[in-house]
Amino acid sequence: MPKRETFVAGFWPSTWSAEQAAVAGREINELKVSLHGVFWTVSDPLTGQTKLYRYNSAKQDGELFTPKGFSVRSRVYEYGGGSFCLTEQGVVFTNEVDQQLYLQTWQGLPQALTARHECRYADMQLDSVTQTLIVIEEEHSEQEVLHRLVRVPLVCEQSQPLLVPQIIVQGSDFYAAPRISPDGQRLLWVQWQRPDQPWTRTQLFCAKRQSDGGWGEAACLAGADGNASIQQPLFDQTNRVVALNDQAGYWQPWRETTDEKLVSLTGVDADYAGAPWQLGGCNYLPLQGDHYLVSWFADGFGKLALYCFAKQQELQQLATDFSRLRHLAADDDHFYCIAGHSSQGSAVLAIDRHSAEVKVLSQLAIDLPETEISKPQALYFSSSHDEAVHCFFYAPHNTQHHLSNQERPPLVVFLHGGPTSACYPVFDPRIQFWTQRGFAVADLNYRGSTGFGRKYRQRLEQQWGILDVEDICALVQYLIDTDRVDAEHLFVRGASAGGYSALLAIAASQYFAAAASLYGVSDPTALNKVTHKFEGDYLSWLLGGVEQLSARAPLAQIQRIQTPVIFFQGGRDVVVVPEQTITMVQALTEQGVAVECHLYPDEGHGFRQARHLAEALALELSFYQRTFSVVS
């Protein structure tokens, strides 16, 4: 037999190409169920569109429901969500191009319900009493952006779309999650004011039905004292209010009492949801009595179970092979959810309510065999202030190549965006791109990430650029000390907020051989001047006043950076404008730092085209590999 050729870790050949990794970035986004079927949306980087699918039992898979020319995606609060709802007449959805509402009947083509092109719409709820939609309206003018809850008729008069919806409530800076009780007599919603974010402080309001079909004056049910974040309000089957409330330290279900106050149902000390960057989330469902279907995080892994809060007892874990479970729904026979898996594509699951048997209704295909996939390992390590920090560690894995006895792999540290967000233990084609080539990957949930309680999440208040950087450095030192990685071949990468942390990490330490910033923040002061309303006060919460915005800018710490950096930037990015990255590149070049910059004129904040995603991955790999001869 011919002797197998040996390759150094970081240079392992792989059949899993950058193009395959980019195409595998399809995502299942939202899920809803009615008597008319199971519906979900899928975003596709190949087309740059999001399409709606309906389960077809004959085909045992989803079939495309949205006709050509339509993409189902809202841009309310820029991050969207809540892009469709189901009615007796058909599906109402937000069309991505014009952000208007359309009704697609079960046999017909979409018909516009609104024609206010200065407005965007999201999080629609059917009011069956009046046959109208209650929806969040976002109005853009030259002076300001306004948000309100409005009522939109489900049927157009004279087949003309509505020009002026009826206002239900306005005056607050932001609204989310309108929900109507089963008896149709009460309306819930969440609202909050600047400078708060929906994960810092919100309030839950309720209005009662009036005799004319409208809604009366609203009363605050929770959050009036301003010390909690409330999200995902619902009604149970007896018309009692339930909502996720983090007042006790975690986003957990609280339920209404007879005097219309909310009290904790307690349960597992864990978050039942992540930060509500997008509208329309559903991570729990009230069932009969005190039984609930709940999803929560344990050490970063998602769990799904039936739970009885009256007995404080987990009745049955469900879909245990999956590691992130969200957008829960139910009918008489099944539970449904979008499920992520560590070594398979995302799936739509149907779980039998009696036998707990799991059926995959649809699953995104991936070209990488399961035997070739590196699995996540949850790790905790100690950072500053003796606080435990979480990450997922992926060892290099390729069945055709192995580390030699004394060899330790190079490491790529992944930094998620947000920064009030999280990384999850689900199949990520980008991570497998690196592990296939002999790199280890550490996907870091630095302090400030979600899924670990309010205290952990709030740690970045006024501390962004400090604690996250300390966590990055503590992580790599821990991995070196535990003999998991090669200390001479460490790399750090991040997109958006993650790019900011990556740039500050190479300014604060000499750990890294190279770094990558994908549309990363380099000048918070400049960002603060152009950011949108939803994040208008976010940087002040993360950093502080004008002095802190300036002092903690990577651009202000240019003199401390000696590490080679590769930059990727969208030409249409209105969040991190190209000038930020260009200025950073010029400053580093002037002081002799090795830099590359790749500008994609037709991309925005977050690349969406598969060919650009693939090219960026390949360029980043090549950039890192070129440093090996320098540092080895």
C-alpha positions in Angstrom: 0.0 0.0 0.0 1.3 3.5 -0.8 2.2 5.5 2.3 -0.4 8.2 3.3 1.0 11.7 2.9 1.3 13.6 6.1 0.1 17.2 6.4 0.6 19.8 9.2 -2.5 20.7 11.0 -3.9 23.9 9.4 -3.0 22.5 6.0 -5.1 19.3 5.9 -6.7 18.9 2.5 -10.5 18.6 2.6 -13.3 17.9 0.1 -15.5 20.3 2.2 -14.9 23.4 0.1 -15.5 27.0 0.9 -18.3 27.0 -1.7 -20.0 24.1 0.0 -19.7 25.8 3.4 -21.3 28.9 2.0 -24.2 27.1 0.4 -24.8 25.1 3.6 -25.6 28.4 5.3 -29.3 28.0 4.6 -31.4 28.6 7.7 -34.9 27.8 8.9 -36.2 31.0 10.5 -39.8 30.9 11.6 -42.5 28.3 12.1 -46.3 28.4 12.5 -49.1 25.8 12.6 -52.8 25.9 11.9 -55.6 23.7 10.6 -54.2 24.5 7.1 -50.9 22.9 7.8 -47.3 23.4 9.0 -45.5 26.5 7.6 -41.9 27.7 7.9 -39.5 30.1 6.2 -36.0 29.3 4.8 -33.4 31.9 4.0 -31.0 30.9 1.2 -27.6 32.6 0.6 -27.6 31.4 -3.0 -30.6 33.5 -3.9 -30.5 36.1 -1.1 -34.2 35.5 -0.5 -36.4 34.0 2.2 -39.2 31.6 1.0 -42.2 30.2 2.8 -42.8 26.4 2.7 -45.8 24.2 3.7 -45.5 20.6 4.7 -46.8 18.2 2.0 -47.6 14.8 3.6 -47.6 13.1 0.2 -44.0 14.3 -0.5 -42.9 13.9 3.1 -41.3 17.3 2.9 -42.0 20.9 2.5 -43.2 22.5 -0.8 -42.7 26.0 -1.8 -45.7 28.2 -1.0 -44.4 31.7 -1.9 -44.7 32.5 -5.6 -41.8 33.9 -7.6 -41.0 37.5 -7.0 -41.7 37.5 -3.3 -39.4 37.1 -0.3 -40.9 36.7 3.2 -38.8 38.9 5.5 -39.5 41.9 7.7 -37.0 44.6 8.4 -38.8 46.2 11.4 -36.1 47.2 13.9 -33.7 46.2 11.1 -33.5 42.6 12.4 -37.0 41.7 11.5 -38.8 38.5 12.6 -42.6 37.9 12.8 -42.8 37.9 9.0 -46.0 35.9 8.5 -49.1 34.7 10.2 -51.9 32.2 9.3 -55.5 33.0 8.8 -58.6 31.2 7.5 -58.3 33.0 4.2 -54.6 32.3 3.7 -51.1 33.5 4.8 -50.4 37.1 5.5 -46.7 38.0 5.1 -44.3 40.9 4.9 -42.7 41.2 1.5 -39.0 41.9 1.7 -38.7 44.4 -1.2 -41.4 46.9 -0.2 -42.0 45.8 3.4 -45.8 45.8 2.8 -48.3 43.2 4.0 -49.7 40.7 1.5 -52.5 38.1 1.8 -51.8 35.0 -0.2 -55.0 32.9 -0.3 -54.8 29.2 -0.3 -55.4 29.0 -4.1 -54.5 32.5 -5.2 -51.6 34.9 -5.7 -50.6 37.5 -3.1 -52.7 40.6 -2.8 -51.4 43.8 -1.1 -53.1 44.7 2.1 -51.1 47.9 2.7 -49.6 50.6 0.5 -47.7 52.8 3.0 -44.3 52.6 1.4 -42.8 54.7 4.1 -43.7 52.0 6.6 -42.6 48.5 7.5 -44.8 45.8 9.1 -44.1 42.8 11.3 -45.5 40.5 14.1 -49.0 40.2 12.7 -51.7 38.7 14.9 -55.2 37.8 13.7 -58.1 39.4 15.6 -60.9 36.9 14.7 -63.6 39.0 16.3 -63.1 41.9 13.9 -61.3 39.9 11.1 -58.4 42.4 11.2 -54.7 42.1 11.8 -53.0 43.7 14.8 -49.5 44.5 13.6 -46.4 46.6 14.5 -46.0 49.5 12.1 -42.7 51.2 11.7 -42.9 54.6 9.9 -39.8 56.2 8.4 -39.7 59.9 7.7 -36.9 62.4 7.2 -37.3 63.6 10.8 -37.7 60.4 12.8 -38.8 56.7 12.9 -42.1 56.0 14.8 -43.5 52.7 16.0 -47.1 51.9 16.9 -49.6 49.1 17.0 -52.2 49.3 14.2 -55.2 47.5 12.9 -55.2 46.4 9.2 -58.3 44.9 7.6 -57.9 41.4 6.3 -60.0 42.1 3.3 -59.3 45.1 1.0 -62.2 47.3 0.1 -62.7 47.6 -3.7 -59.5 45.5 -3.9 -57.5 48.5 -2.9 -54.7 48.2 -0.2 -55.0 50.2 3.0 -53.4 53.6 3.0 -54.1 54.7 6.6 -54.3 51.8 9.2 -56.3 52.5 12.5 -53.9 53.1 15.4 -54.4 51.0 18.5 -51.6 52.4 20.6 -48.7 54.8 20.1 -46.4 57.0 22.1 -43.8 54.4 23.3 -40.5 54.2 21.4 -40.9 50.4 20.7 -43.6 47.7 20.6 -43.4 43.9 20.3 -45.4 40.7 20.6 -49.1 41.7 20.3 -51.1 38.7 21.4 -54.9 38.2 21.7 -56.6 35.9 24.3 -58.4 32.8 23.2 -61.8 34.4 24.1 -60.8 37.5 22.1 -61.4 39.9 25.0 -57.9 41.0 25.9 -54.8 42.2 24.0 -51.2 41.9 25.3 -48.1 43.6 24.1 -44.6 44.5 25.2 -43.2 48.0 25.0 -40.1 49.9 26.0 -38.5 53.3 25.9 -35.1 54.6 25.0 -32.4 54.3 26.3 -33.5 50.7 27.2 -33.0 47.6 25.0 -35.6 44.8 25.0 -33.2 42.6 27.0 -32.6 45.3 29.7 -36.0 46.7 30.6 -39.5 46.3 29.1 -43.1 46.6 30.3 -46.0 44.3 29.6 -49.4 46.0 28.8 -52.9 44.7 28.5 -56.0 46.3 27.0 -59.6 44.9 27.2 -62.1 44.7 24.4 -64.8 47.4 24.2 -68.3 47.0 23.0 -67.5 48.5 19.6 -64.8 45.9 18.9 -62.0 48.2 19.7 -59.6 48.2 22.7 -59.9 50.2 25.9 -57.2 52.0 27.9 -54.1 49.8 28.6 -52.9 48.8 32.0 -49.3 47.8 32.9 -49.3 44.2 34.1 -45.5 43.8 34.7 -42.3 45.8 34.5 -43.6 49.1 36.0 -40.8 49.2 38.5 -38.3 49.0 35.6 -36.1 46.2 36.8 -36.9 43.4 34.4 -37.0 42.4 30.8 -40.3 40.7 29.8 -40.8 38.9 26.4 -42.9 36.4 24.6 -46.3 37.1 26.3 -49.0 34.5 25.7 -52.4 33.5 27.1 -53.0 30.0 28.4 -56.2 28.0 27.5 -58.0 29.6 30.4 -57.2 33.2 29.2 -54.6 33.8 31.9 -51.5 35.8 30.9 -48.1 34.1 30.8 -44.8 35.8 29.9 -41.1 35.2 30.2 -39.7 37.5 32.9 -36.1 37.8 34.1 -36.8 39.6 37.4 -35.7 36.5 39.4 -32.5 36.2 37.4 -33.5 34.1 34.3 -36.1 34.5 31.5 -38.7 32.1 33.0 -42.5 31.8 32.7 -44.5 34.0 35.1 -48.3 33.7 35.2 -51.2 35.9 36.0 -53.0 35.6 39.3 -56.7 36.4 40.0 -55.8 40.0 40.9 -54.0 40.5 37.5 -50.5 40.3 38.9 -47.8 38.1 37.5 -46.0 35.7 39.8 -43.1 33.4 39.0 -43.8 29.7 38.1 -40.1 29.1 38.9 -38.7 25.8 37.5 -35.3 25.3 36.1 -32.7 28.0 36.9 -32.0 28.7 33.2 -33.0 31.0 30.4 -36.0 29.9 28.4 -35.1 32.3 25.6 -32.3 34.3 24.1 -32.2 38.1 23.6 -35.2 39.2 21.5 -33.3 40.8 18.6 -36.0 39.5 16.3 -39.8 39.6 16.7 -42.0 36.5 16.8 -40.1 34.1 19.0 -41.8 31.3 20.9 -39.8 29.2 23.4 -42.7 27.8 25.6 -46.3 26.8 25.2 -49.0 26.6 27.9 -50.9 23.3 27.6 -53.6 21.8 29.8 -53.6 22.8 33.4 -50.1 23.4 34.8 -48.4 21.5 32.0 -46.1 23.4 29.6 -43.9 22.6 26.6 -40.7 24.5 27.4 -37.3 25.0 25.8 -34.3 26.2 27.8 -30.5 26.3 27.8 -28.3 24.2 30.0 -24.5 24.8 29.6 -25.4 26.4 26.3 -27.2 23.3 25.0 -30.9 23.6 24.2 -33.4 21.3 26.0 -37.1 20.6 25.2 -39.4 19.0 27.7 -42.9 18.7 29.1 -42.9 20.4 32.5 -45.4 20.6 35.3 -44.9 23.9 37.3 -47.4 23.0 40.0 -45.3 20.0 40.9 -41.9 21.6 39.9 -41.3 18.4 37.9 -39.9 17.7 34.5 -42.3 15.1 33.0 -40.5 14.1 29.9 -37.6 15.3 27.8 -38.3 15.4 24.1 -36.1 15.4 20.9 -33.0 14.8 22.9 -30.8 14.4 19.9 -31.1 18.0 19.1 -29.3 20.9 20.7 -31.3 24.1 19.9 -35.1 24.1 19.9 -37.2 27.1 19.2 -40.4 28.5 17.5 -42.6 26.0 19.4 -46.1 25.2 18.1 -48.8 22.6 18.7 -52.0 21.1 17.4 -54.1 18.3 18.9 -51.7 15.5 17.9 -48.2 16.9 17.7 -45.7 19.5 19.0 -43.6 21.2 16.4 -40.4 23.1 16.5 -37.3 24.3 14.6 -34.5 22.1 15.8 -30.7 22.6 15.4 -28.3 19.6 15.6 -24.6 19.5 16.1 -23.9 17.3 13.1 -27.0 17.6 10.9 -28.8 20.4 9.1 -31.6 22.3 10.8 -35.0 20.6 10.8 -38.7 21.0 11.3 -39.8 18.4 13.8 -43.2 17.0 14.6 -43.3 15.2 18.0 -46.2 12.9 18.8 -48.0 14.2 21.9 -48.7 10.7 23.1 -45.7 8.5 22.1 -43.1 11.3 22.0 -42.0 9.9 18.7 -40.0 12.4 16.6 -40.7 12.8 12.9 -38.5 15.1 10.8 -40.9 16.9 8.4 -38.1 18.7 6.6 -34.3 19.0 7.1 -31.7 21.1 5.4 -29.3 18.9 3.5 -25.5 19.2 4.1 -22.8 17.6 1.9 -20.5 16.8 4.8 -20.9 13.2 6.1 -21.7 13.0 9.8 -18.5 11.0 10.4 -16.5 14.0 9.2 -18.1 16.5 11.6 -16.4 17.9 14.7 -18.8 17.9 17.7 -19.0 20.7 20.3 -17.7 20.3 23.8 -18.9 22.8 26.5 -16.1 24.2 28.5 -16.0 26.7 31.4 -12.8 28.6 32.3 -12.0 31.3 34.8 -11.6 34.9 33.7 -11.1 38.1 35.6 -12.9 38.6 38.9 -12.8 34.8 39.2 -15.9 34.5 37.0 -16.7 31.4 35.0 -17.0 31.9 31.2 -18.4 29.5 28.7 -17.3 28.4 25.3 -17.8 25.5 22.8 -14.6 23.8 21.8 -14.3 21.9 18.5 -11.3 19.7 18.0 -9.9 19.3 14.5 -11.5 16.4 12.7 -10.9 14.8 9.3 -11.0 11.1 8.9 -8.2 11.3 6.3 -5.8 13.2 8.6 -4.7 13.1 12.2 -2.4 15.1 14.6 1.0 13.5 15.1 1.9 12.4 18.7 3.4 15.7 19.8 1.4 18.0 17.5 -1.1 20.5 18.8 -3.6 22.1 16.5 -3.7 25.8 15.5 -6.8 27.6 17.0 -9.4 29.9 15.6 -11.4 31.8 18.2 -14.9 32.7 16.9 -16.6 35.8 18.4 -20.3 36.2 17.9 -22.0 39.5 17.1 -24.4 41.4 19.1 -22.7 41.6 21.5 -25.8 40.7 23.5 -26.2 37.4 21.6 -24.8 33.9 21.8 -23.2 31.0 19.9 -25.0 27.7 19.8 -23.9 24.0 19.6 -25.5 23.5 16.2 -24.0 22.6 12.8 -22.1 25.6 11.5 -20.5 25.1 8.1 -17.9 27.7 8.8 -16.7 26.0 11.9 -16.4 22.7 10.0 -14.5 24.4 7.2 -11.7 25.1 9.8 -11.8 21.8 11.7 -11.7 19.9 8.4 -8.3 21.6 7.8 -6.8 20.8 11.1 -7.7 23.8 13.1 -9.4 23.7 16.5 -12.2 26.2 17.0 -13.3 27.9 20.2 -16.7 29.5 19.9 -16.8 31.9 22.8 -19.8 33.0 24.9 -18.0 35.9 26.5 -19.6 37.7 29.5 -22.5 39.6 28.1 -23.8 36.7 26.1 -27.3 35.4 26.5 -28.5 32.0 27.7 -26.7 32.2 31.1 -29.0 34.4 33.1 -29.5 38.2 33.6 -26.4 38.7 35.7 -24.1 37.2 33.0 -25.9 39.1 30.2 -25.7 42.4 32.0 -21.9 42.1 32.7 -21.1 44.1 29.5 -22.9 47.2 30.8 -20.2 49.9 30.4 -17.7 47.1 30.1 -17.6 46.3 26.3 -14.1 46.2 25.1 -12.9 45.3 28.5 -14.5 42.1 29.9 -15.0 40.5 26.4 -11.3 41.1 25.7 -10.3 39.7 29.1 -12.4 36.6 28.3 -10.7 36.1 24.9 -7.2 36.2 26.5 -8.3 34.0 29.4 -9.7 31.5 27.0 -6.6 31.1 24.9 -4.4 30.9 28.0 -6.7 28.2 29.4 -6.5 26.2 26.1 -2.7 26.5 26.1 -2.4 25.5 29.7 -4.6 22.4 29.2 -2.5 21.4 26.2 -5.4 21.6 23.7 -3.8 24.0 21.1 -0.5 25.3 19.7 0.4 28.6 21.4 2.3 29.8 18.3 -0.7 29.5 15.9 -3.6 31.3 17.4 -6.1 33.3 15.4 -9.2 35.3 16.3 -12.1 36.3 14.1 -15.4 38.2 14.5 -18.2 39.8 12.6 -19.7 43.2 13.5 -19.5 43.4 17.3 -17.3 40.4 17.2 -14.9 42.2 14.9 -14.7 45.0 17.4 -13.7 42.5 20.1 -11.2 40.8 17.8 -9.4 44.1 17.0 -9.2 45.0 20.7 -7.9 41.6 21.6 -4.9 42.0 19.2 -4.3 45.5 20.7 -4.4 44.1 24.2 -2.2 41.0 23.7 0.4 39.3 21.7 -1.3 35.9 21.7 -2.5 35.9 18.0 -0.7 35.3 14.8 -3.4 37.0 12.8 -7.0 38.3 13.0 -10.0 38.7 10.8 -12.6 41.5 11.1 -15.8 41.0 9.1 -17.5 44.4 8.9 -16.2 44.9 12.5 -16.7 48.1 14.5 -13.5 50.1 14.6 -14.9 53.5 15.5 -17.9 53.4 18.0 -18.2 57.2 17.8 -18.8 57.2 14.1 -21.2 54.2 14.5 -23.1 56.1 17.2 -23.8 58.9 14.8 -25.4 56.7 12.1 -26.9 53.8 14.0 -30.6 53.1 13.7 -33.3 53.8 16.3 -33.4 50.3 17.8 -29.7 50.5 18.8 -29.7 54.2 19.2 -28.6 54.0 22.9 -27.0 50.6 22.8 -23.4 51.8 22.5 -23.9 54.2 25.4 -25.1 51.2 27.5 -22.1 49.1 26.4 -19.4 51.7 26.6 -20.5 54.8 28.4 -20.2 58.5 27.4 -18.3 60.2 24.6 -14.9 59.7 26.2 -15.4 56.0 26.5 -16.6 55.7 23.0 -13.4 57.3 21.8 -11.0 55.6 24.2 -12.2 52.1 23.5 -12.2 52.4 19.8 -9.8 50.0 18.0 -8.9 53.0 15.8 -7.6 54.8 19.0 -5.4 51.9 19.8 -3.7 51.5 16.4 -0.2 52.0 18.0 -0.7 48.8 20.1 -1.6 46.6 17.1 1.2 44.6 15.5 -0.8 41.5 14.5 -1.6 41.0 10.8 -5.3 41.6 10.0 -7.6 40.8 7.1 -10.7 42.9 6.7 -14.0 42.2 4.9 -16.4 45.0 4.3 -19.7 45.5 2.4 -20.0 48.6 0.3 -23.6 49.1 1.1 -23.2 48.6 4.9 -25.1 51.4 6.7 -24.2 50.1 10.2 -20.5 49.9 9.9 -19.9 52.2 7.0 -17.0 51.4 4.6 -15.2 54.5 5.7 -14.7 53.0 9.2 -12.8 50.0 7.8 -10.9 51.9 5.2 -9.6 54.4 7.8 -8.6 51.5 10.0 -6.7 49.8 7.1 -4.9 53.0 6.2 -3.8 53.6 9.8 -2.5 50.1 10.2 -0.7 50.2 6.8 1.0 53.5 7.7 2.6 51.9 10.8 3.7 48.8 8.9 1.2 46.2 10.0 0.4 43.5 7.4 -3.2 44.0 6.3 -5.6 42.9 3.6 -8.9 44.5 2.8 -11.6 43.1 0.6 -14.5 45.3 -0.3 -17.8 43.9 -1.7 -19.7 46.8 -3.3 -23.1 45.2 -3.3 -23.1 43.6 0.2 -24.5 45.2 3.3 -24.0 44.5 7.0 -23.7 40.8 7.0 -22.8 39.1 3.7 -25.7 37.3 2.0 -24.4 36.1 -1.4 -22.9 32.6 -1.4 -20.1 33.4 -3.7 -18.9 36.2 -1.5 -19.2 34.1 1.6 -17.1 31.4 0.0 -14.5 33.8 -1.3 -14.1 35.4 2.1 -13.6 32.0 3.8 -10.9 31.0 1.3 -9.1 34.3 1.6 -9.2 34.1 5.4 -7.7 30.6 5.3 -4.9 31.7 3.0 -4.2 34.7 5.1 -3.8 32.6 8.2 -1.7 30.0 6.5 0.8 32.5 5.3 1.6 33.4 8.9 2.8 29.9 9.7 6.2 30.3 8.1 6.6 33.6 10.0 5.8 32.4 13.5 7.0 28.7 13.3 
